[in-house]
Amino acid sequence: MSTSKRLTNWDLLRALSMFLVVVVHIAPQLGSFRNINASPIASTAAIICDPIFFCLSGYFAFKPLKKSYKDYLFDKALSLLLPIFVYAGLLYAFKTATGSLQDTNYIRYTSDLVQGGWWFVPALIPFILVAPILSKMFDALDDRTCKIALFVTLGIYAWGGLSCVTKSLLINSQHITLAAAISMFQRFIPISLLGGTYFTFFCMGYFIKRVSPLLDIREVRLIKVAGILFFILDIISAYFGFERADPSYNWMVTTVAVFIAIDRLKISSDVLSKAIEWSAKRSYSIYLLQYTTIEFAINIVYATALNGGYATLAWPLRLLTWLLATALAYGLALAIASLVDTLIIGPIQSKIRQHRLKF
C-alpha cells in the first residue's frame, strides 16, 4: 500500500472518530425508542473514539527524531497549546457577548475548559513528552517480540472484559462464592496494563504499526471478529450496568481490530481523499469547538424549530431530528475550524516559526 493511501486511511479514521466525539456528547438528546433508552447505547458505541484517538496519537508519535528534542517540544507546544488559547479566546468572546458566561474571567474560563471538556490535551501531553524516548526503546525490540507483546496485551484486556462481565452476572444471580473466585483470579491474572490508563492505548499505536504487516490472514480475521464481539459486549455491559472500567478493557480489543481493518482499507477516489484530508486536519479544532456548536445545534433544532415538541414526534422523526442536530453541530464546527485554522492559527504558527529561526 502506498504512503498516500495509508495516510488517507488514517485521516478517515481521525475524521470519523471526531464525528463520534460529537455523537457522544449529543447522545443524551436521543431519548428512547420503543421503550429502549437509546442514549446510553449511542454514547457507549461512539465512545470508542477516545481510545482510538490516543492510539492514533501513539501511531504517529513513535518515530525517530529528525531534529533536537528541544525543537520537537517546541513544535508540539505550537500545535497543541496555541489552538487552545486561540479557541478559548474566541469562545470566551462569543459567550461574553451573548451573556452566557457566569464567570467573566478569561483565565478561570480557560482553566475550566482544560480541566473539563478539553481533558484530552493535558492527558496526552505526558505521553508526547516521553514518546521519542520510548520510540528508541521499542525500536530495539525484534518483530517476534513486538508481535508477542501485542497478542499478550490483547489477551490481558480480553480477560479483563470477560471476567468483569462474568463477575457481574454471578453477583446478580446470587452466586457470591463464584464471584469471589473471579475476583481472586483477577488479582493473580492481570486485567490491564499500567493500571488501566490511556497510556497503554498510546503505546499500542506503535505496536499496531509495527506488527500489522506481519499478521497472516487467520490472525487478521481473529482480531477483527474479536473486536466486533468485544464492541458488542461493551455496549451490553454499559446498558445493563455490569462492572466496567474506565477506560474499558473491551476497548483495547476493539481498537486494535479497527486499526487492523483501517490499515487494509483502500481509498482510490482523489476527490474523496481530499475531502477526508480536509476534515481530518480540522479534527483538533473541531474537538475544541464541538461543545459550543452542540449547544447551538440543540437550541436551534430542539428549542427553536420544534419549540420543545420533540417528545411528541414519532420515533422515526425523533431519530431524524437527532441526526440533523448532530450533523449541524459537526458541520458548524468544521466550518468555523476551517476559517480559524486558515486565517488565524496557521499564520500565527508560521510567524512564530519564522521569528524563532531568526534567533
C-alpha positions as a LaTeX table, in Angstrom:
\begin{tabular}{lrrr}
\hline
Residue & $x$ (\AA) & $y$ (\AA) & $z$ (\AA) \\
\hline
Met1 & 0.00 & 0.00 & 0.00 \\
Ser2 & 1.40 & 3.37 & $-0.97$ \\
Thr3 & 2.14 & 6.03 & 1.62 \\
Ser4 & $-0.59$ & 8.38 & 0.33 \\
Lys5 & $-3.26$ & 5.69 & 0.59 \\
Arg6 & $-2.18$ & 4.76 & 4.09 \\
Leu7 & $-2.28$ & 8.38 & 5.21 \\
Thr8 & $-5.75$ & 8.77 & 3.73 \\
Asn9 & $-6.85$ & 5.74 & 5.73 \\
Trp10 & $-5.67$ & 7.29 & 8.97 \\
Asp11 & $-7.20$ & 10.63 & 8.02 \\
Leu12 & $-10.50$ & 8.79 & 7.56 \\
Leu13 & $-10.19$ & 7.19 & 10.97 \\
Arg14 & $-9.36$ & 10.56 & 12.54 \\
Ala15 & $-12.31$ & 12.28 & 10.88 \\
Leu16 & $-14.78$ & 9.52 & 11.76 \\
Ser17 & $-13.55$ & 9.43 & 15.35 \\
Met18 & $-14.01$ & 13.18 & 15.66 \\
Phe19 & $-17.57$ & 12.82 & 14.40 \\
Leu20 & $-18.11$ & 10.15 & 17.08 \\
Val21 & $-16.95$ & 12.65 & 19.73 \\
Val22 & $-19.86$ & 14.85 & 18.70 \\
Val23 & $-22.17$ & 11.82 & 18.82 \\
Val24 & $-21.06$ & 11.02 & 22.38 \\
His25 & $-21.85$ & 14.50 & 23.65 \\
Ile26 & $-25.16$ & 14.91 & 21.83 \\
Ala27 & $-26.34$ & 11.34 & 22.56 \\
Pro28 & $-28.38$ & 12.37 & 25.66 \\
Gln29 & $-30.76$ & 14.18 & 23.30 \\
Leu30 & $-31.60$ & 10.94 & 21.50 \\
Gly31 & $-34.02$ & 9.61 & 24.10 \\
Ser32 & $-35.96$ & 6.33 & 23.96 \\
Phe33 & $-37.34$ & 4.29 & 21.08 \\
Arg34 & $-39.94$ & 1.58 & 21.66 \\
Asn35 & $-39.23$ & 1.59 & 25.41 \\
Ile36 & $-35.47$ & 1.22 & 24.84 \\
Asn37 & $-33.26$ & 4.03 & 26.08 \\
Ala38 & $-31.14$ & 4.67 & 23.00 \\
Ser39 & $-28.99$ & 7.42 & 24.53 \\
Pro40 & $-26.60$ & 5.19 & 26.52 \\
Ile41 & $-26.36$ & 2.75 & 23.62 \\
Ala42 & $-25.34$ & 5.50 & 21.19 \\
Ser43 & $-22.98$ & 7.07 & 23.71 \\
Thr44 & $-21.28$ & 3.77 & 24.59 \\
Ala45 & $-20.92$ & 2.77 & 20.96 \\
Ala46 & $-19.43$ & 6.13 & 19.99 \\
Ile47 & $-17.09$ & 6.48 & 23.00 \\
Ile48 & $-14.67$ & 4.12 & 21.25 \\
Cys49 & $-13.39$ & 7.39 & 19.76 \\
Asp50 & $-11.43$ & 8.06 & 22.98 \\
Pro51 & $-9.08$ & 5.04 & 22.83 \\
Ile52 & $-8.84$ & 5.42 & 19.05 \\
Phe53 & $-7.57$ & 8.99 & 19.40 \\
Phe54 & $-4.95$ & 8.00 & 21.98 \\
Cys55 & $-3.89$ & 5.08 & 19.79 \\
Leu56 & $-3.72$ & 7.34 & 16.72 \\
Ser57 & $-1.56$ & 9.78 & 18.67 \\
Gly58 & 0.84 & 6.98 & 19.51 \\
Tyr59 & 0.75 & 5.62 & 15.97 \\
Phe60 & 2.23 & 8.88 & 14.66 \\
Ala61 & 4.23 & 9.99 & 17.71 \\
Phe62 & 6.53 & 6.96 & 17.87 \\
Lys63 & 9.19 & 7.69 & 15.28 \\
Pro64 & 12.86 & 8.65 & 15.27 \\
Leu65 & 13.58 & 12.32 & 15.94 \\
Lys66 & 14.73 & 14.22 & 12.86 \\
Lys67 & 15.59 & 17.28 & 14.96 \\
Ser68 & 16.61 & 18.09 & 18.50 \\
Tyr69 & 14.36 & 17.17 & 21.40 \\
Lys70 & 14.04 & 20.89 & 22.16 \\
Asp71 & 12.71 & 21.56 & 18.64 \\
Tyr72 & 10.38 & 18.59 & 18.97 \\
Leu73 & 8.87 & 20.03 & 22.15 \\
Phe74 & 8.58 & 23.47 & 20.56 \\
Asp75 & 6.62 & 22.10 & 17.59 \\
Lys76 & 4.33 & 20.05 & 19.83 \\
Ala77 & 3.62 & 23.08 & 22.03 \\
Leu78 & 2.84 & 25.12 & 18.94 \\
Ser79 & 0.43 & 22.54 & 17.55 \\
Leu80 & $-1.23$ & 21.54 & 20.84 \\
Leu81 & $-1.23$ & 24.62 & 23.07 \\
Leu82 & $-1.58$ & 27.56 & 20.67 \\
Pro83 & $-5.02$ & 26.40 & 19.38 \\
Ile84 & $-6.23$ & 26.04 & 22.95 \\
Phe85 & $-5.59$ & 29.69 & 23.80 \\
Val86 & $-6.87$ & 30.92 & 20.44 \\
Tyr87 & $-10.12$ & 28.97 & 20.61 \\
Ala88 & $-10.56$ & 29.68 & 24.32 \\
Gly89 & $-10.28$ & 33.38 & 23.49 \\
Leu90 & $-12.80$ & 33.14 & 20.66 \\
Leu91 & $-15.27$ & 31.13 & 22.72 \\
Tyr92 & $-14.80$ & 33.48 & 25.66 \\
Ala93 & $-15.53$ & 36.49 & 23.46 \\
Phe94 & $-18.60$ & 34.79 & 21.97 \\
Lys95 & $-20.04$ & 33.74 & 25.32 \\
Thr96 & $-19.31$ & 37.10 & 26.88 \\
Ala97 & $-21.05$ & 38.89 & 24.01 \\
Thr98 & $-24.09$ & 36.62 & 24.27 \\
Gly99 & $-24.24$ & 36.91 & 28.07 \\
Ser100 & $-23.94$ & 33.16 & 28.64 \\
Leu101 & $-20.93$ & 33.35 & 30.97 \\
Gln102 & $-21.39$ & 33.46 & 34.74 \\
Asp103 & $-17.69$ & 33.96 & 35.45 \\
Thr104 & $-16.27$ & 36.55 & 33.04 \\
Asn105 & $-12.62$ & 35.93 & 33.95 \\
Tyr106 & $-10.73$ & 34.59 & 30.89 \\
Ile107 & $-8.11$ & 32.67 & 32.88 \\
Arg108 & $-10.69$ & 30.88 & 35.01 \\
Tyr109 & $-12.82$ & 30.19 & 31.93 \\
Thr110 & $-9.88$ & 28.60 & 30.07 \\
Ser111 & $-8.88$ & 26.66 & 33.18 \\
Asp112 & $-12.39$ & 25.21 & 33.42 \\
Leu113 & $-12.24$ & 24.15 & 29.77 \\
Val114 & $-8.90$ & 22.38 & 30.18 \\
Gln115 & $-9.98$ & 20.63 & 33.36 \\
Gly116 & $-13.36$ & 19.74 & 31.90 \\
Gly117 & $-14.31$ & 19.18 & 28.29 \\
Trp118 & $-10.80$ & 19.63 & 26.93 \\
Trp119 & $-9.36$ & 16.93 & 29.21 \\
Phe120 & $-7.81$ & 15.03 & 26.30 \\
Val121 & $-4.98$ & 17.54 & 25.80 \\
Pro122 & $-3.47$ & 17.54 & 29.33 \\
Ala123 & $-3.92$ & 13.76 & 29.39 \\
Leu124 & $-1.96$ & 13.41 & 26.14 \\
Ile125 & 0.91 & 15.82 & 26.90 \\
Pro126 & 2.87 & 13.48 & 29.25 \\
Phe127 & 2.70 & 10.75 & 26.61 \\
Ile128 & 4.03 & 13.13 & 23.95 \\
Leu129 & 6.94 & 14.11 & 26.21 \\
Val130 & 8.22 & 10.53 & 26.53 \\
Ala131 & 7.34 & 9.32 & 23.01 \\
Pro132 & 10.83 & 9.88 & 21.47 \\
Ile133 & 12.46 & 8.02 & 24.37 \\
Leu134 & 10.04 & 5.13 & 24.19 \\
Ser135 & 10.42 & 5.02 & 20.42 \\
Lys136 & 14.10 & 4.20 & 20.78 \\
Met137 & 13.32 & 1.53 & 23.33 \\
Phe138 & 10.60 & $-0.08$ & 21.21 \\
Asp139 & 12.71 & 0.06 & 18.05 \\
Ala140 & 15.27 & $-2.12$ & 19.81 \\
Leu141 & 12.75 & $-4.98$ & 20.01 \\
Asp142 & 12.65 & $-7.58$ & 17.26 \\
Asp143 & 9.47 & $-8.28$ & 15.28 \\
Arg144 & 8.68 & $-11.51$ & 17.11 \\
Thr145 & 8.84 & $-9.79$ & 20.50 \\
Cys146 & 6.57 & $-6.97$ & 19.27 \\
Lys147 & 4.05 & $-9.49$ & 17.99 \\
Ile148 & 4.09 & $-11.33$ & 21.30 \\
Ala149 & 3.60 & $-8.03$ & 23.13 \\
Leu150 & 0.57 & $-7.17$ & 21.02 \\
Phe151 & $-1.17$ & $-10.52$ & 21.48 \\
Val152 & $-0.34$ & $-10.72$ & 25.19 \\
Thr153 & $-1.86$ & $-7.26$ & 25.66 \\
Leu154 & $-4.96$ & $-8.30$ & 23.75 \\
Gly155 & $-5.26$ & $-11.42$ & 25.89 \\
Ile156 & $-4.92$ & $-9.49$ & 29.14 \\
Tyr157 & $-7.59$ & $-6.95$ & 28.21 \\
Ala158 & $-9.90$ & $-9.64$ & 26.82 \\
Trp159 & $-9.65$ & $-11.43$ & 30.16 \\
Gly160 & $-10.35$ & $-8.13$ & 31.91 \\
Gly161 & $-13.53$ & $-7.52$ & 29.94 \\
Leu162 & $-14.82$ & $-11.09$ & 30.17 \\
Ser163 & $-14.04$ & $-11.50$ & 33.86 \\
Cys164 & $-15.83$ & $-8.25$ & 34.78 \\
Val165 & $-18.98$ & $-9.30$ & 32.92 \\
Thr166 & $-18.85$ & $-12.78$ & 34.40 \\
Lys167 & $-18.44$ & $-11.43$ & 37.91 \\
Ser168 & $-21.38$ & $-9.05$ & 37.46 \\
Leu169 & $-23.60$ & $-11.86$ & 36.17 \\
Leu170 & $-22.62$ & $-14.09$ & 39.11 \\
Ile171 & $-23.34$ & $-11.32$ & 41.63 \\
Asn172 & $-26.73$ & $-10.59$ & 40.03 \\
Ser173 & $-27.62$ & $-14.29$ & 40.17 \\
Gln174 & $-26.56$ & $-14.51$ & 43.84 \\
His175 & $-23.56$ & $-16.78$ & 43.18 \\
Ile176 & $-21.41$ & $-14.82$ & 45.61 \\
Thr177 & $-18.76$ & $-17.52$ & 46.12 \\
Leu178 & $-18.12$ & $-17.90$ & 42.40 \\
Ala179 & $-17.98$ & $-14.12$ & 42.04 \\
Ala180 & $-15.38$ & $-14.04$ & 44.83 \\
Ala181 & $-13.39$ & $-16.67$ & 42.95 \\
Ile182 & $-13.37$ & $-14.45$ & 39.85 \\
Ser183 & $-12.22$ & $-11.51$ & 41.97 \\
Met184 & $-9.39$ & $-13.62$ & 43.36 \\
Phe185 & $-8.23$ & $-14.69$ & 39.90 \\
Gln186 & $-8.36$ & $-11.05$ & 38.77 \\
Arg187 & $-5.67$ & $-10.39$ & 41.37 \\
Phe188 & $-3.50$ & $-13.24$ & 40.08 \\
Ile189 & $-4.04$ & $-12.70$ & 36.35 \\
Pro190 & $-3.69$ & $-9.05$ & 35.27 \\
Ile191 & $-6.82$ & $-7.49$ & 33.78 \\
Ser192 & $-4.98$ & $-4.46$ & 32.34 \\
Leu193 & $-1.53$ & $-2.96$ & 31.93 \\
Leu194 & $-0.10$ & 0.12 & 33.65 \\
Gly195 & $-3.13$ & 0.49 & 35.89 \\
Gly196 & $-5.62$ & 0.63 & 33.03 \\
Thr197 & $-4.74$ & 4.11 & 31.79 \\
Tyr198 & $-4.89$ & 5.53 & 28.27 \\
Phe199 & $-1.10$ & 5.30 & 28.15 \\
Thr200 & $-1.43$ & 1.67 & 27.13 \\
Phe201 & $-3.56$ & 2.68 & 24.14 \\
Phe202 & $-0.98$ & 5.32 & 23.23 \\
Cys203 & 1.81 & 2.73 & 23.27 \\
Met204 & $-0.34$ & 0.25 & 21.36 \\
Gly205 & $-0.22$ & 2.66 & 18.43 \\
Tyr206 & 3.44 & 1.75 & 17.96 \\
Phe207 & 2.92 & $-2.00$ & 18.18 \\
Ile208 & $-0.01$ & $-1.95$ & 15.75 \\
Lys209 & 2.10 & $-0.08$ & 13.19 \\
Arg210 & 4.99 & $-2.50$ & 13.71 \\
Val211 & 3.03 & $-5.75$ & 13.83 \\
Ser212 & 0.21 & $-5.17$ & 11.32 \\
Pro213 & 2.33 & $-6.06$ & 8.25 \\
Leu214 & 3.43 & $-9.29$ & 9.98 \\
Leu215 & $-0.08$ & $-10.69$ & 10.56 \\
Asp216 & $-1.37$ & $-13.53$ & 8.40 \\
Ile217 & $-4.95$ & $-13.81$ & 7.16 \\
Arg218 & $-6.04$ & $-16.05$ & 10.04 \\
Glu219 & $-4.67$ & $-13.64$ & 12.66 \\
Val220 & $-6.28$ & $-10.65$ & 10.97 \\
Arg221 & $-9.65$ & $-12.42$ & 10.85 \\
Leu222 & $-9.35$ & $-13.45$ & 14.50 \\
Ile223 & $-8.62$ & $-9.89$ & 15.63 \\
Lys224 & $-11.48$ & $-8.43$ & 13.59 \\
Val225 & $-14.04$ & $-10.95$ & 14.90 \\
Ala226 & $-12.83$ & $-10.44$ & 18.47 \\
Gly227 & $-13.08$ & $-6.67$ & 18.01 \\
Ile228 & $-16.73$ & $-6.90$ & 16.94 \\
Leu229 & $-17.61$ & $-9.24$ & 19.79 \\
Phe230 & $-15.97$ & $-7.10$ & 22.46 \\
Phe231 & $-17.55$ & $-3.96$ & 20.99 \\
Ile232 & $-20.98$ & $-5.57$ & 21.44 \\
Leu233 & $-20.00$ & $-6.83$ & 24.89 \\
Asp234 & $-19.04$ & $-3.32$ & 25.95 \\
Ile235 & $-22.38$ & $-1.87$ & 24.87 \\
Ile236 & $-24.26$ & $-4.63$ & 26.68 \\
Ser237 & $-22.15$ & $-4.14$ & 29.81 \\
Ala238 & $-22.82$ & $-0.41$ & 29.89 \\
Tyr239 & $-26.53$ & $-0.75$ & 29.18 \\
Phe240 & $-27.17$ & $-3.32$ & 31.92 \\
Gly241 & $-24.83$ & $-1.72$ & 34.43 \\
Phe242 & $-22.25$ & $-4.51$ & 34.60 \\
Glu243 & $-18.83$ & $-3.81$ & 36.08 \\
Arg244 & $-16.89$ & $-1.79$ & 33.53 \\
Ala245 & $-13.60$ & 0.02 & 33.91 \\
Asp246 & $-12.77$ & 3.47 & 32.54 \\
Pro247 & $-11.10$ & 3.13 & 30.10 \\
Ser248 & $-12.99$ & $-0.07$ & 29.35 \\
Tyr249 & $-10.97$ & $-3.26$ & 28.97 \\
Asn250 & $-13.11$ & $-4.16$ & 25.96 \\
Trp251 & $-11.90$ & $-1.10$ & 24.09 \\
Met252 & $-8.39$ & $-2.49$ & 23.65 \\
Val253 & $-9.54$ & $-5.44$ & 21.54 \\
Thr254 & $-11.94$ & $-3.29$ & 19.53 \\
Thr255 & $-9.40$ & $-0.52$ & 18.98 \\
Val256 & $-6.75$ & $-2.90$ & 17.65 \\
Ala257 & $-9.35$ & $-4.50$ & 15.36 \\
Val258 & $-10.34$ & $-1.09$ & 13.99 \\
Phe259 & $-6.71$ & $-0.21$ & 13.26 \\
Ile260 & $-6.01$ & $-3.54$ & 11.57 \\
Ala261 & $-9.10$ & $-3.06$ & 9.39 \\
Ile262 & $-8.23$ & 0.56 & 8.51 \\
Asp263 & $-4.65$ & $-0.40$ & 7.65 \\
Arg264 & $-6.00$ & $-2.67$ & 4.93 \\
Leu265 & $-8.59$ & $-0.25$ & 3.56 \\
Lys266 & $-8.01$ & 1.16 & 0.08 \\
Ile267 & $-9.35$ & 4.57 & $-0.94$ \\
Ser268 & $-8.96$ & 5.23 & $-4.65$ \\
Ser269 & $-11.00$ & 8.41 & $-5.18$ \\
Asp270 & $-8.87$ & 11.56 & $-5.22$ \\
Val271 & $-11.86$ & 13.79 & $-4.52$ \\
Leu272 & $-12.89$ & 11.69 & $-1.53$ \\
Ser273 & $-9.30$ & 11.60 & $-0.29$ \\
Lys274 & $-9.05$ & 15.39 & $-0.39$ \\
Ala275 & $-12.35$ & 15.81 & 1.46 \\
Ile276 & $-11.24$ & 13.32 & 4.12 \\
Glu277 & $-7.89$ & 15.06 & 4.48 \\
Trp278 & $-9.56$ & 18.46 & 4.84 \\
Ser279 & $-11.87$ & 17.35 & 7.65 \\
Ala280 & $-9.17$ & 15.28 & 9.37 \\
Lys281 & $-6.80$ & 18.27 & 9.54 \\
Arg282 & $-9.51$ & 20.20 & 11.42 \\
Ser283 & $-10.23$ & 17.41 & 13.91 \\
Tyr284 & $-8.36$ & 19.02 & 16.80 \\
Ser285 & $-10.08$ & 22.36 & 16.25 \\
Ile286 & $-13.46$ & 20.64 & 15.93 \\
Tyr287 & $-12.77$ & 19.00 & 19.28 \\
Leu288 & $-12.20$ & 22.41 & 20.86 \\
Leu289 & $-15.37$ & 23.81 & 19.30 \\
Gln290 & $-17.85$ & 20.95 & 19.48 \\
Tyr291 & $-19.29$ & 21.62 & 22.94 \\
Thr292 & $-20.35$ & 25.09 & 21.85 \\
Thr293 & $-21.66$ & 24.01 & 18.43 \\
Ile294 & $-23.62$ & 21.16 & 20.06 \\
Glu295 & $-25.23$ & 23.65 & 22.42 \\
Phe296 & $-26.07$ & 25.86 & 19.45 \\
Ala297 & $-27.49$ & 22.97 & 17.41 \\
Ile298 & $-29.66$ & 21.81 & 20.29 \\
Asn299 & $-31.06$ & 25.30 & 20.76 \\
Ile300 & $-31.78$ & 25.69 & 17.05 \\
Val301 & $-33.24$ & 22.25 & 16.34 \\
Tyr302 & $-34.91$ & 21.28 & 19.61 \\
Ala303 & $-35.81$ & 24.56 & 21.27 \\
Thr304 & $-36.44$ & 26.90 & 18.33 \\
Ala305 & $-37.57$ & 24.73 & 15.41 \\
Leu306 & $-39.53$ & 22.18 & 17.44 \\
Asn307 & $-40.42$ & 24.53 & 20.30 \\
Gly308 & $-39.87$ & 21.73 & 22.82 \\
Gly309 & $-42.17$ & 19.30 & 20.99 \\
Tyr310 & $-39.51$ & 16.65 & 20.32 \\
Ala311 & $-41.06$ & 14.09 & 22.69 \\
Thr312 & $-44.38$ & 14.12 & 20.83 \\
Leu313 & $-42.82$ & 13.12 & 17.49 \\
Ala314 & $-42.98$ & 9.56 & 16.15 \\
Trp315 & $-39.70$ & 7.73 & 16.71 \\
Pro316 & $-38.51$ & 7.90 & 13.06 \\
Leu317 & $-38.91$ & 11.69 & 13.15 \\
Arg318 & $-37.15$ & 11.91 & 16.51 \\
Leu319 & $-34.24$ & 9.90 & 15.12 \\
Leu320 & $-34.13$ & 12.12 & 12.04 \\
Thr321 & $-34.19$ & 15.21 & 14.26 \\
Trp322 & $-31.29$ & 13.93 & 16.32 \\
Leu323 & $-29.29$ & 13.12 & 13.19 \\
Leu324 & $-29.97$ & 16.61 & 11.87 \\
Ala325 & $-28.79$ & 18.22 & 15.12 \\
Thr326 & $-25.67$ & 16.02 & 15.14 \\
Ala327 & $-24.83$ & 16.91 & 11.53 \\
Leu328 & $-25.40$ & 20.60 & 12.26 \\
Ala329 & $-23.13$ & 20.55 & 15.31 \\
Tyr330 & $-20.32$ & 18.77 & 13.43 \\
Gly331 & $-20.73$ & 20.76 & 10.22 \\
Leu332 & $-20.73$ & 24.09 & 12.02 \\
Ala333 & $-17.61$ & 23.15 & 13.99 \\
Leu334 & $-15.89$ & 22.06 & 10.76 \\
Ala335 & $-16.81$ & 25.31 & 9.01 \\
Ile336 & $-15.58$ & 27.52 & 11.87 \\
Ala337 & $-12.43$ & 25.44 & 12.31 \\
Ser338 & $-11.65$ & 25.74 & 8.60 \\
Leu339 & $-11.84$ & 29.53 & 8.80 \\
Val340 & $-9.98$ & 29.96 & 12.09 \\
Asp341 & $-7.23$ & 27.48 & 11.25 \\
Thr342 & $-6.67$ & 29.06 & 7.84 \\
Leu343 & $-6.96$ & 32.73 & 8.75 \\
Ile344 & $-5.67$ & 32.86 & 12.33 \\
Ile345 & $-3.86$ & 29.80 & 13.69 \\
Gly346 & $-1.93$ & 28.90 & 10.54 \\
Pro347 & $-0.48$ & 32.41 & 10.03 \\
Ile348 & 0.38 & 32.77 & 13.74 \\
Gln349 & 2.22 & 29.43 & 13.73 \\
Ser350 & 4.14 & 30.43 & 10.60 \\
Lys351 & 5.18 & 33.78 & 12.09 \\
Ile352 & 6.31 & 32.18 & 15.35 \\
Arg353 & 8.41 & 29.63 & 13.45 \\
Gln354 & 9.95 & 32.35 & 11.28 \\
His355 & 10.72 & 34.52 & 14.29 \\
Arg356 & 12.33 & 31.58 & 16.06 \\
Leu357 & 14.53 & 30.77 & 13.08 \\
Lys358 & 15.91 & 34.31 & 13.13 \\
Phe359 & 17.21 & 33.77 & 16.64 \\
\hline
\end{tabular}
